[in-house]
Amino acid sequence: MKSQVFNIGFVTSMLIFGLLIVWCYFYITELMPLFADKSRSAHLKVLAFQISEILVSDTGYPNNWKLNKVTIPGFVDEKENKNNYLSMTKINNFMRLCNRDYDKIKDMLFVENDLYVEIIDEKKTLKCGKYIIGEEITRIAVNSDNNNILKVRVIVN
């Protein structure tokens, strides 16, 4: 008796294996865009946090930077030198610089994406950039001039 190369069991198992490969291919190709979106979203959230950390936890460089002499902006009052104690002078200078040269602010913060920074005080709201929809971080801080609460909101897209 000769053995048959193509018996029914072999053909059936090859068919099932082929269908399994096709199913896996389509399943993975459907998941990849979802994974890419989640990955981009997580990256933007980390970037927004890093920018907010620079602004509310650092004095900037130089420590007592002025409007026309700043390398890295940070809002921490150099006299207090405490995280989340922010200088309104630095915040106002940052907003003036942003209104004058938005791209320079992005360069100083090492951001290639769109950026929106908002400082909310009891009396007013200061805005840098055009409002965008993206990943957002809001930080609570203190105005070192009058001890009022400030919200620092950073959105990156």
C-alpha positions in Angstrom: 0.0 0.0 0.0 1.4 3.4 -1.0 1.1 6.4 1.3 -0.9 9.3 -0.1 0.6 12.7 0.1 -2.7 14.6 0.0 -5.0 12.8 2.4 -8.1 14.5 3.8 -6.6 15.1 7.2 -3.6 16.9 5.8 -5.7 19.1 3.4 -8.0 20.0 6.3 -5.2 20.9 8.6 -3.5 23.1 6.0 -6.8 24.8 5.2 -7.4 25.6 8.9 -3.8 26.8 9.3 -4.2 29.1 6.2 -7.4 30.5 7.6 -5.8 31.1 10.9 -2.9 33.1 9.3 -5.4 35.2 7.3 -7.5 35.9 10.4 -4.4 36.9 12.4 -3.3 39.2 9.6 -6.6 41.1 9.5 -6.9 41.2 13.3 -3.4 42.8 13.7 -3.9 45.3 10.8 -7.1 46.5 12.5 -5.3 46.9 15.9 -2.2 48.8 14.6 -4.0 52.2 14.0 -5.6 52.0 17.4 -2.2 51.3 19.0 -0.6 54.1 17.1 -3.2 56.6 18.2 -2.8 55.5 21.9 0.9 55.8 21.6 0.8 59.3 20.1 -1.7 60.3 22.8 0.6 59.1 25.5 3.6 60.8 24.0 1.7 64.2 23.8 0.5 63.8 27.5 4.2 63.3 28.6 5.2 66.3 26.5 2.5 68.5 28.1 3.6 67.3 31.5 7.3 68.1 30.8 6.4 71.6 29.6 4.3 72.3 32.6 7.1 70.9 34.9 9.6 73.4 33.3 7.1 76.3 33.8 6.0 75.7 37.4 9.0 74.0 38.9 11.9 75.9 37.5 13.1 79.5 37.6 14.2 79.4 34.0 17.6 80.3 32.6 19.0 82.7 33.6 17.3 82.6 37.1 16.1 86.2 37.0 15.4 86.3 33.2 13.9 89.3 31.6 11.8 89.7 28.5 14.7 90.2 26.1 17.2 87.9 27.9 15.8 84.5 28.3 17.1 81.1 27.2 14.6 78.8 29.0 11.4 80.3 30.5 10.4 79.2 34.0 7.8 80.9 36.2 9.2 80.1 39.6 10.0 83.3 41.6 13.8 83.3 42.1 13.4 85.1 45.5 11.1 82.3 46.9 12.8 79.5 44.9 10.1 77.1 45.7 8.2 74.9 43.2 4.8 76.2 42.3 5.5 79.7 43.7 5.3 81.7 40.5 6.4 85.2 39.6 3.7 87.3 37.9 6.5 89.3 36.3 7.9 86.2 34.6 4.4 85.1 33.6 3.6 88.5 32.0 7.0 88.6 30.3 6.3 85.0 28.9 2.9 86.1 27.6 4.4 89.3 26.0 7.1 87.2 24.3 4.5 84.6 23.2 2.4 87.3 21.6 5.4 88.7 19.9 7.1 85.5 18.8 5.2 82.3 19.4 7.7 80.2 17.5 10.5 81.4 19.8 8.6 80.2 22.8 8.2 76.8 21.2 11.9 76.7 20.4 12.8 77.6 24.0 10.6 74.8 25.3 11.9 72.3 22.7 8.4 71.8 21.2 7.7 71.0 17.6 4.0 70.5 18.1 1.3 73.1 18.5 1.3 74.5 22.0 -1.2 76.4 24.1 -0.4 77.7 27.6 -3.1 79.4 29.8 -2.6 80.9 33.2 -5.9 81.4 35.1 -6.0 83.8 38.1 -9.0 84.9 40.1 -9.2 88.1 38.1 -7.9 87.3 34.6 -6.8 84.6 32.2 -3.6 84.9 30.2 -3.2 82.9 27.0 -0.2 81.9 24.9 -1.0 80.6 21.4 -4.3 79.7 19.9 -6.6 77.3 21.7 -6.1 73.7 20.4 -7.6 70.4 21.1 -5.0 67.9 22.3 -3.5 66.4 25.4 -3.8 68.6 28.4 -2.1 69.0 31.8 -3.4 71.5 34.5 -1.2 72.4 37.4 -2.1 74.3 40.5 0.4 77.0 41.7 0.6 80.1 43.9 1.1 83.7 42.8 4.2 84.7 44.9 3.0 88.4 44.8 -0.3 87.9 46.6 -0.6 84.1 47.4 -3.6 83.7 45.1 -4.1 80.4 43.5 -3.1 80.1 39.8 -4.0 77.3 37.4 -1.4 76.6 34.7 -2.8 74.7 31.8 -0.7 73.3 29.0 -2.2 71.7 25.9 0.0 70.1 23.2 -1.2 68.7 19.8 
